């Protein structure tokens, strides 16, 4: 139970301290603006917190900063877990989200409208 509280508090902190790229994209993802898809930000999946998640489409959107150039092994484990859990992952560099926002949003919209070949992921979060 302590783990659930820790993850919830961590997700809240990440939502409060979001990067410029996350803030910019969230303004375009929130409120079902992308083909009616519901996105959540800083969403818990297992013991990971992803930047954005569209549970209905089994889609995770991650924005990577410079720290991801040195954390490749942990990122690979995280990616493997998410794929194993039935999620597709779109990764973008923070810089692209800020400079090429239209291109990033177009790729997200295409992913939302393309059904996943994988079975629907389980409903993670809230103690699961």
Secondary structure, 3 states (H helix, E strand, C coil): CHHHHHHHHHHHHHHHCCCHHHHHHHHHHHHHCCCCCCCEEEEEECCEEEEEEEHHHCEEEEEECHHHHCCHHHHHHHHHHHHHCCCEEEEEEHHHHHHCHHHHHHHHHHHHHCCCCCCCCCCCCCCC
